[in-house]
Amino acid sequence: MEPRNLKKVLIHSIVFSPDCVSTAYLYNDIALGLLDNGFDVVVLTTTPHYNLLNSELIKQPLFKKIFGIYYISNFKGIKVYHIPLKKHKSTLNRIISFVYWHLISFLFALSIRNIDFVLSPSPPITIGFISFLIAKIKKAKVIFNVQEIYPDLLINQGNLKSTLIINLLKIIEKFIYNKSDAVITIDNVFYLLIVSRFNDPKKLTVIPNFVDTDLYKPIRDNQELPQIFGSDNDKIKIMYAGNIGFFQDWEPILYAAKELSSENLEFWIIGEGVQKNHLTKKIEDRNLTNIRIFPYQSRSLIPIINNHADIHFISINQQIEKEGFPSKVYTIMACAKPLVVITSEDTPLYNFLIGKNCAEIITKDRNVNFTNSIIKLIKNKELRKQLGNNGRNEIIKNYSKKVVVQKYSNLLNSL
């Protein structure tokens, strides 16, 4: 048997290509970046269930194995194993499917040979426990990546009220933090929030998320959007593209749309999520004809869509804004587009943007100040250009894929 030269990284994630969601895109690029940095990479994930586009499934087809117990696919030379996980309307069925995925993933991982590292992103927090068990049995190092802070996010959303479950999740969280060989968090605010939960704070390090600056960049020539968007009406486009869920605060946008109904502008909301029907009903109830909602689009179209917008907005729910970070901010900045951001001070998003002069940042009087910021930007094209260019320069300098993936590579090599 020939000696093994490359160290193998098992990426254990609840989403990965061909699923079309931000964490999948992030870990697609991390996987490719680690491959370029001399690691052997294999992925253990779910069957696409969050946002599946047929165009992506055609590019990366899944092949059934052992009567559908698992599937395999190939992502640009990286072998991907998919354990079935489905969306169910029934809460009980969702829980059963979730537990099944954890159990079969754990058992299947034991068949993967010569694992040196297990890298897994949260959410869910429970994936870190399964990754720890895999790493322990395979005598590998385990690295846990905190993309969102659980169970804090669930508690602050109000979706988790059981003291028993909360205490159990907190025990799991602390166990993962202290049993992992390294924990990555994406922001200094996150770092300060969770560092006290570590017995050894040296295990915790900050590595930000990043953007593929070859894909996301200013597009000088206007490119056609899919037919679903209709023909261009020359209105100023104010856009949000991403998850439509509890993490967003939609009231300032609804307020602004009403106040600015006579202006030559449209709000575009592109995406899916648990709050989409609720938001759609509010728009209809208030007869807001200047808000248009579209379904998710493929990643290849997002740079074109980003560039089509004149202004982008991100509005964060105050109850849970300290436990998450919208990665779309990187792609918007990379496309040299201005932002209007609604968030409180001392949040990861505020901490990231402050001082970069690439966004209008609103921390109080959300409805009125959001509306005023939109008016300010639609009347000042030069300011929009300046904010956009400042954002692009910041991304190129500190948050490109090459710069950040090298930090992942350095961390693995240091363990």
Secondary structure, DSSP 8 states (H G I E B T S, - for coil): -----S-EEEEE-S--TTB-SHHHHHHHHHHHHHHHTT-EEEEEEE-S-SSB-HHHHHHS--EEEGGGTEEEEEETTEEEEEE-----SSHHHHHHHHHHHHHHHHHHHTTS-S--EEEEEESSTHHHHHHHHHHHHHT-EEEEEESS-TTHHHHHHT----HHHHHHHHHHHHHHHHHSSEEEESSHHHHHHHGGG-SSGGGEEE----B-TTTSS---S-----GGG-S----EEEEEES--STTB--HHHHHHHHHTTTSSEEEEEE---TTHHHHHHHHHHTT-TTEEEE----GGGHHHHHHH-SEEEEEB-TTTTTS---THHHHHHHTT--EEEE--TTSHHHHHHTTS-SEEEE-SSHHHHHHHHHHHHHT-HHHHHHHHHHHHHHHHHH-BHHHHHHHHHHHHHH-
